[in-house]
Amino acid sequence: MRIYPAAHFTMGGLWVDYHLMTSVRRLYALGECNFADHGANRLGANSLLQACVDGNFILPATLGHDLADVVGRGEPDPRSPAFAQAQRAVQDRIDGLMQTQGSTTPRAYHRRLGALLWDRCGLSRSADGLDEALAHIDALREDFDRDVRVVGRPDAMNPELERALRVRDFIDLAALMVRDARAREESCGAHYRIEHQRADGEARRDDDRFSHVSAWQHGEVPTHHAEPLSFSLSHPRVRSYTS
């Protein structure tokens, strides 16, 4: 297995219990999106192992545990207002994509977005590059909404429609990633800002301002929330590759 630095190694992961449930009841994080087995790092075969372990051993127990809680309660009522609202929202998205009839495939937008993040929000970032990335992502979103072309039918199995839905979500997620990277004025972990380095090229952290967990609240303009981190037994230390 050839392993090299990539955006795949973004640090993070959701807290889960032994059934892979997050802190939100009945919201489960399966595979690489949690940090159950290997902490916050995603290093080559470790991430593959996490996906295999969750899929083969934990997921069956997770589903059984979850379903046991609802057995005998009857099926959800599809006529409920919440069901109808969710159905309308999904149908509106699908209709919008199918009716655009532009000239660019979802795959093309996916590649453009990937190249943009690779160049400007990879392991090494800069304030100027991140500002440019955010502007380019906004333009890419507008272009996608205006010129995407989804072939096939909406009422049958349609991989292109599925890809279009996912890529549109990826664009919004990319904007959030860049916004978060721009807000963190330090170098730490997989986040290396070229403006924040020592004379020898090592990362310069700022624990006084950024020793916290960032959470962004969804909205037209995302709202940043910071949960402070406290350390009692083991305190953060600078990782140096030159000394």
C-alpha positions in Angstrom: 0.0 0.0 0.0 1.5 3.3 -1.1 0.8 6.0 1.6 1.5 9.7 1.1 0.2 12.9 2.7 -3.3 13.8 1.5 -6.4 15.5 2.6 -7.6 12.1 3.6 -5.5 12.5 6.8 -7.6 15.4 8.2 -7.6 15.1 11.9 -10.8 14.7 13.8 -13.5 12.2 14.4 -16.8 12.0 16.3 -17.1 10.6 19.8 -19.1 7.4 19.9 -20.2 4.8 22.5 -19.7 1.1 22.2 -22.7 0.9 19.8 -21.2 3.7 17.7 -23.8 6.2 18.7 -22.7 9.8 18.9 -23.7 12.3 21.6 -26.9 12.9 19.6 -29.4 10.1 20.3 -29.8 7.6 17.5 -27.3 9.4 15.3 -24.5 6.8 14.6 -21.0 7.4 13.2 -19.8 4.3 11.3 -16.4 3.7 9.8 -13.8 6.4 9.4 -15.9 9.3 10.7 -15.5 8.2 14.3 -12.4 7.8 16.5 -13.4 4.6 18.3 -10.3 2.5 17.4 -7.5 4.7 16.2 -7.9 8.1 17.8 -8.0 11.2 15.6 -5.4 10.0 13.1 -6.2 8.5 9.8 -3.0 6.7 8.6 -3.4 4.4 5.6 -4.2 0.8 6.7 -5.6 2.0 10.0 -8.5 3.8 8.4 -9.2 0.7 6.3 -9.2 -1.4 9.4 -11.7 0.9 11.1 -14.1 0.6 8.2 -13.8 -3.2 8.2 -14.2 -3.6 11.9 -17.2 -1.3 12.1 -18.8 -3.0 9.0 -18.2 -6.6 9.9 -18.4 -6.7 13.7 -20.0 -3.6 15.2 -22.6 -2.5 12.7 -24.8 -5.7 13.1 -24.9 -5.3 16.8 -25.6 -1.5 16.4 -28.6 -2.1 14.2 -30.0 -4.8 16.4 -29.6 -2.7 19.5 -31.3 0.2 17.8 -34.2 -1.8 16.3 -34.8 -3.5 19.6 -35.9 -0.1 21.0 -38.7 0.3 18.5 -40.0 -3.2 18.0 -43.8 -3.3 18.6 -44.3 0.4 18.3 -45.6 0.3 14.8 -44.3 1.9 11.7 -43.8 5.7 11.3 -46.8 7.4 9.8 -45.9 8.7 6.3 -48.8 11.1 6.6 -47.3 13.0 9.5 -46.3 16.7 8.9 -42.6 15.9 9.5 -42.5 13.2 6.9 -44.3 15.3 4.4 -41.9 18.2 5.0 -38.8 16.0 4.6 -40.2 14.4 1.4 -41.0 17.8 -0.1 -37.5 19.1 0.6 -35.9 16.1 -1.0 -38.2 16.2 -4.0 -37.5 19.9 -4.5 -33.8 19.2 -4.6 -34.2 16.5 -7.1 -36.5 18.5 -9.3 -34.2 21.4 -9.3 -31.2 19.3 -10.4 -33.2 17.5 -13.1 -34.6 20.7 -14.5 -31.4 22.7 -14.7 -30.3 20.9 -18.0 -26.9 22.6 -18.1 -23.8 21.5 -19.9 -21.4 20.3 -17.2 -21.5 16.9 -15.5 -21.5 16.4 -11.7 -18.2 14.5 -12.1 -16.5 17.6 -13.6 -17.6 19.7 -10.7 -16.3 17.1 -8.3 -12.9 17.1 -9.9 -12.7 20.9 -9.9 -13.6 21.0 -6.2 -11.1 18.4 -5.4 -8.3 20.2 -7.2 -9.2 23.5 -5.5 -9.1 21.9 -2.0 -5.8 20.1 -2.8 -4.1 23.2 -3.9 -5.4 25.7 -1.3 -6.6 23.7 1.7 -4.2 20.8 1.8 -1.6 20.0 4.5 -0.1 23.4 3.9 -2.3 26.5 3.8 -2.0 30.2 3.7 -4.4 33.1 4.4 -4.3 34.3 0.9 -4.8 30.8 -0.6 -7.8 30.1 1.7 -9.4 33.5 0.9 -9.0 32.6 -2.8 -10.4 29.2 -2.2 -13.5 30.5 -0.5 -14.2 32.9 -3.4 -13.7 30.1 -5.9 -16.0 27.8 -4.0 -18.7 30.4 -4.0 -18.3 30.8 -7.7 -18.3 27.0 -8.2 -21.6 26.7 -6.3 -23.3 29.3 -8.4 -22.0 27.7 -11.6 -23.2 24.2 -10.4 -26.7 25.5 -9.6 -26.8 27.1 -13.1 -25.1 24.7 -15.4 -25.1 21.2 -14.0 -26.5 18.5 -16.2 -28.0 15.3 -14.8 -28.9 12.6 -17.3 -31.3 9.8 -16.7 -34.7 9.7 -15.0 -35.4 10.9 -11.4 -37.8 8.0 -10.7 -35.4 5.2 -11.4 -32.0 4.1 -10.2 -29.8 7.0 -11.3 -26.1 7.1 -10.3 -25.6 10.6 -11.9 -28.4 12.0 -9.8 -26.9 10.5 -6.7 -23.5 12.0 -7.6 -25.0 15.4 -8.2 -26.8 15.4 -4.8 -23.5 14.4 -3.1 -21.3 16.9 -5.0 -23.7 19.8 -4.1 -23.3 18.8 -0.5 -19.5 18.5 -0.9 -19.4 22.1 -2.2 -21.1 23.4 1.0 -18.8 21.2 3.2 -15.7 22.5 1.4 -16.7 26.1 2.1 -17.0 25.2 5.8 -13.7 23.5 5.8 -12.0 26.5 4.3 -13.7 28.9 6.6 -12.6 26.9 9.6 -9.0 26.7 8.3 -9.0 30.4 7.8 -10.2 31.1 11.3 -7.4 29.1 12.9 -4.4 31.4 13.0 -1.8 28.8 14.0 -0.1 25.7 12.8 -1.1 22.5 14.6 -1.4 18.8 13.6 -2.3 18.4 10.0 -3.1 22.1 9.8 0.0 23.9 8.7 -0.3 27.7 8.0 2.8 29.0 6.3 2.4 32.3 8.1 2.8 30.5 11.5 6.1 28.7 11.5 9.4 29.1 13.4 12.6 30.1 11.7 13.6 26.4 11.3 10.3 25.7 9.5 8.6 23.9 12.4 5.0 24.6 13.3 4.2 27.5 15.6 1.1 26.7 17.8 -1.0 29.2 19.7 -2.5 27.2 22.6 -3.6 30.4 24.4 -6.1 31.3 21.6 -6.9 27.9 19.9 -6.9 25.2 22.6 -10.5 24.4 21.9 -12.8 22.2 19.8 -14.5 24.1 17.0 -18.1 23.5 16.0 -19.9 25.3 13.3 -23.7 25.9 13.4 -25.4 25.4 10.1 -26.9 28.5 8.5 -26.6 30.8 5.5 -23.5 32.2 7.3 -22.2 29.5 9.6 -21.8 30.4 13.2 -18.6 29.4 15.0 -18.7 27.8 18.5 -15.6 27.0 20.6 -15.5 24.5 23.4 -12.4 25.0 25.5 -10.1 22.1 26.1 -8.5 21.5 29.5 -5.6 19.2 30.2 -4.7 17.8 33.7 -2.6 14.7 33.3 -0.8 15.2 30.0 -0.2 18.7 28.6 0.2 19.6 24.9 3.8 19.6 23.6 5.2 20.8 20.3 6.0 17.9 17.9 9.3 18.6 16.3 10.7 16.6 13.3 14.1 18.4 13.3 15.2 18.0 16.9 
